[in-house]
Amino acid sequence: MEKLLITPKTKIFDLLEAYPQLEDILINLAPQFKKLKNPILRTTITKITNLSQAAIIGGLNVEELVNRLRSEVGQSLTEIQETGQGNYIIGQPEWFNEDLVVNTIDIRDMLHAGEQPVHEVLSAIKRLKNKEILKVVAPFIPAPLIDKSLSLKYSHWLNKKGDEEFWVFFINESAK
C-alpha cells in the first residue's frame, strides 16, 4: 500500500495517521502545534486543517513546511505555488465599528469540548444584516474558518490579542 503523498492540501489528521512520527517535527517547527498533543483538538481541528493553513497558523512558509515533512518520510521535494489563500486582513478595515458588533462567538470552549465550530460560525455570518459584524474569539488563527468565509465572499479582520487569543471580525460585503 502506498503511503500518503504530502502536499499543501494534505489534512493534518491524514498526515499524522500515515506518518505519526511527524508530530514531533511539526511541534518543533512551531510552538503553536503543541496543541496536537490535545486528543480532542487532534480529532477535530486536524480533520479540516490542511498543511497550507497550518503553515499560516504556525507562521511558516508552506513550501518549506511541506518539503521538510516530505524529506522526513523520504518523498522528493517539490516546488509549491502559493494560492490566494492566506491573505488575511490584519490591519483594521474602514468598515469596522465596535458598535456594529451584534454577536460574539468564543470558539475556545467549543474546541476544548471537541466540537467543530465552523458550522455555527458560518451560520452566524450568514445571518448578518447590513453593516452588522460578528466577532469570533479563537485560541489560534482559525485558518480553515477564514478560508471558508473568503470563498463565500465575506470580509474579515484578524486581530491578534495575544499568543493564544485571536479575534476575527466578519462582515457580509454585499450587505455593507
One Martini backbone bead per residue (centre of mass of N, CA, C, O) as a GRO file, in nm:
protein
  176
    1MET     BB    1   0.096   0.037   0.023
    2GLU     BB    2   0.058   0.366  -0.028
    3LYS     BB    3   0.152   0.647   0.085
    4LEU     BB    4   0.109   0.959   0.162
    5LEU     BB    5   0.101   1.251  -0.013
    6ILE     BB    6   0.266   1.550   0.041
    7THR     BB    7   0.072   1.850   0.067
    8PRO     BB    8  -0.090   2.147   0.118
    9LYS     BB    9  -0.379   1.971   0.127
   10THR     BB   10  -0.302   1.814   0.362
   11LYS     BB   11  -0.423   1.673   0.628
   12ILE     BB   12  -0.325   1.641   0.946
   13PHE     BB   13  -0.465   1.379   1.015
   14ASP     BB   14  -0.356   1.213   0.774
   15LEU     BB   15  -0.059   1.258   0.829
   16LEU     BB   16  -0.058   1.126   1.126
   17GLU     BB   17  -0.165   0.851   1.035
   18ALA     BB   18   0.072   0.788   0.830
   19TYR     BB   19   0.289   0.991   1.016
   20PRO     BB   20   0.345   1.000   1.346
   21GLN     BB   21   0.649   1.111   1.351
   22LEU     BB   22   0.562   1.421   1.266
   23GLU     BB   23   0.471   1.557   1.525
   24ASP     BB   24   0.748   1.655   1.639
   25ILE     BB   25   0.822   1.826   1.397
   26LEU     BB   26   0.589   2.025   1.412
   27ILE     BB   27   0.643   2.125   1.703
   28ASN     BB   28   0.935   2.229   1.640
   29LEU     BB   29   0.848   2.443   1.419
   30ALA     BB   30   0.580   2.511   1.610
   31PRO     BB   31   0.439   2.587   1.911
   32GLN     BB   32   0.133   2.574   1.823
   33PHE     BB   33   0.150   2.247   1.777
   34LYS     BB   34   0.105   2.141   2.072
   35LYS     BB   35  -0.207   2.086   2.033
   36LEU     BB   36  -0.168   1.791   1.920
   37LYS     BB   37  -0.174   1.657   2.214
   38ASN     BB   38  -0.471   1.712   2.200
   39PRO     BB   39  -0.716   1.483   2.147
   40ILE     BB   40  -0.949   1.668   2.063
   41LEU     BB   41  -0.807   1.847   1.852
   42ARG     BB   42  -0.697   1.610   1.683
   43THR     BB   43  -1.007   1.512   1.598
   44THR     BB   44  -1.091   1.794   1.470
   45ILE     BB   45  -0.907   2.020   1.339
   46THR     BB   46  -0.726   1.818   1.166
   47LYS     BB   47  -0.964   1.746   0.956
   48ILE     BB   48  -0.964   2.068   0.829
   49THR     BB   49  -0.652   2.102   0.834
   50ASN     BB   50  -0.405   2.211   0.638
   51LEU     BB   51  -0.081   2.283   0.562
   52SER     BB   52  -0.132   2.568   0.464
   53GLN     BB   53  -0.284   2.657   0.723
   54ALA     BB   54  -0.065   2.571   0.929
   55ALA     BB   55   0.148   2.769   0.832
   56ILE     BB   56  -0.005   3.018   0.922
   57ILE     BB   57  -0.037   2.948   1.220
   58GLY     BB   58   0.297   2.902   1.243
   59GLY     BB   59   0.461   3.103   1.057
   60LEU     BB   60   0.507   2.952   0.777
   61ASN     BB   61   0.640   2.815   0.503
   62VAL     BB   62   0.484   2.596   0.301
   63GLU     BB   63   0.720   2.478   0.138
   64GLU     BB   64   0.905   2.415   0.380
   65LEU     BB   65   0.711   2.233   0.531
   66VAL     BB   66   0.656   2.018   0.317
   67ASN     BB   67   0.958   1.948   0.258
   68ARG     BB   68   1.029   1.856   0.542
   69LEU     BB   69   0.823   1.624   0.554
   70ARG     BB   70   0.909   1.477   0.299
   71SER     BB   71   1.201   1.425   0.388
   72GLU     BB   72   1.132   1.249   0.645
   73VAL     BB   73   0.973   1.023   0.434
   74GLY     BB   74   1.119   1.016   0.134
   75GLN     BB   75   1.025   1.250  -0.034
   76SER     BB   76   1.018   1.453  -0.278
   77LEU     BB   77   1.072   1.756  -0.368
   78THR     BB   78   0.884   2.069  -0.400
   79GLU     BB   79   0.715   2.309  -0.587
   80ILE     BB   80   0.524   2.588  -0.464
   81GLN     BB   81   0.230   2.749  -0.527
   82GLU     BB   82   0.076   3.008  -0.430
   83THR     BB   83  -0.217   3.096  -0.320
   84GLY     BB   84  -0.475   3.305  -0.214
   85GLN     BB   85  -0.434   3.191   0.039
   86GLY     BB   86  -0.359   3.387   0.336
   87ASN     BB   87  -0.502   3.678   0.295
   88TYR     BB   88  -0.499   3.842   0.575
   89ILE     BB   89  -0.661   4.081   0.764
   90ILE     BB   90  -0.470   4.302   1.000
   91GLY     BB   91  -0.595   4.565   0.930
   92GLN     BB   92  -0.805   4.802   0.999
   93PRO     BB   93  -1.097   4.848   0.862
   94GLU     BB   94  -1.333   5.074   0.761
   95TRP     BB   95  -1.593   4.894   0.849
   96PHE     BB   96  -1.510   4.914   1.136
   97ASN     BB   97  -1.739   4.889   1.431
   98GLU     BB   98  -1.798   4.817   1.751
   99ASP     BB   99  -2.115   4.890   1.747
  100LEU     BB  100  -2.167   4.650   1.510
  101VAL     BB  101  -2.149   4.426   1.716
  102VAL     BB  102  -2.394   4.151   1.745
  103ASN     BB  103  -2.177   3.909   1.785
  104THR     BB  104  -2.029   3.649   2.000
  105ILE     BB  105  -1.782   3.386   1.944
  106ASP     BB  106  -1.640   3.141   2.156
  107ILE     BB  107  -1.434   2.867   2.047
  108ARG     BB  108  -1.265   2.749   2.280
  109ASP     BB  109  -1.474   2.563   2.425
  110MET     BB  110  -1.553   2.398   2.181
  111LEU     BB  111  -1.274   2.278   2.121
  112HIS     BB  112  -1.228   2.150   2.403
  113ALA     BB  113  -1.503   1.969   2.357
  114GLY     BB  114  -1.483   1.872   2.039
  115GLU     BB  115  -1.600   2.090   1.869
  116GLN     BB  116  -1.732   2.224   1.562
  117PRO     BB  117  -1.754   2.576   1.470
  118VAL     BB  118  -1.810   2.634   1.167
  119HIS     BB  119  -2.124   2.621   1.140
  120GLU     BB  120  -2.198   2.833   1.351
  121VAL     BB  121  -2.039   3.067   1.227
  122LEU     BB  122  -2.157   3.064   0.938
  123SER     BB  123  -2.447   3.108   1.030
  124ALA     BB  124  -2.393   3.387   1.162
  125ILE     BB  125  -2.286   3.527   0.909
  126LYS     BB  126  -2.547   3.483   0.729
  127ARG     BB  127  -2.726   3.672   0.940
  128LEU     BB  128  -2.609   3.922   0.849
  129LYS     BB  129  -2.658   4.250   0.822
  130ASN     BB  130  -2.633   4.560   0.761
  131LYS     BB  131  -2.314   4.622   0.904
  132GLU     BB  132  -2.283   4.374   1.054
  133ILE     BB  133  -2.091   4.212   1.324
  134LEU     BB  134  -1.871   3.941   1.380
  135LYS     BB  135  -1.729   3.783   1.669
  136VAL     BB  136  -1.426   3.586   1.702
  137VAL     BB  137  -1.286   3.363   1.943
  138ALA     BB  138  -0.943   3.240   1.943
  139PRO     BB  139  -0.643   3.036   2.003
  140PHE     BB  140  -0.611   3.073   1.688
  141ILE     BB  141  -0.579   3.075   1.366
  142PRO     BB  142  -0.879   3.024   1.171
  143ALA     BB  143  -0.814   2.929   0.870
  144PRO     BB  144  -1.057   2.757   0.770
  145LEU     BB  145  -1.270   2.975   0.832
  146ILE     BB  146  -1.157   3.205   0.661
  147ASP     BB  147  -1.147   3.056   0.392
  148LYS     BB  148  -1.450   3.002   0.378
  149SER     BB  149  -1.543   3.301   0.390
  150LEU     BB  150  -1.396   3.385   0.131
  151SER     BB  151  -1.549   3.186  -0.062
  152LEU     BB  152  -1.829   3.353   0.035
  153LYS     BB  153  -1.759   3.676   0.040
  154TYR     BB  154  -1.633   3.754   0.311
  155SER     BB  155  -1.525   3.970   0.548
  156HIS     BB  156  -1.221   4.048   0.739
  157TRP     BB  157  -1.058   4.064   1.076
  158LEU     BB  158  -0.737   4.011   1.214
  159ASN     BB  159  -0.684   4.009   1.578
  160LYS     BB  160  -0.412   4.009   1.779
  161LYS     BB  161  -0.404   3.964   2.142
  162GLY     BB  162  -0.230   3.692   2.155
  163ASP     BB  163  -0.089   3.385   2.149
  164GLU     BB  164  -0.409   3.266   2.244
  165GLU     BB  165  -0.556   3.533   2.096
  166PHE     BB  166  -0.818   3.571   1.855
  167TRP     BB  167  -0.975   3.812   1.648
  168VAL     BB  168  -1.270   3.782   1.437
  169PHE     BB  169  -1.409   3.981   1.186
  170PHE     BB  170  -1.735   3.988   1.029
  171ILE     BB  171  -1.862   4.070   0.694
  172ASN     BB  172  -2.102   4.146   0.458
  173GLU     BB  173  -2.032   4.286   0.168
  174SER     BB  174  -2.326   4.297   0.038
  175ALA     BB  175  -2.437   4.449   0.318
  176LYS     BB  176  -2.282   4.728   0.328
   0.00000   0.00000   0.00000
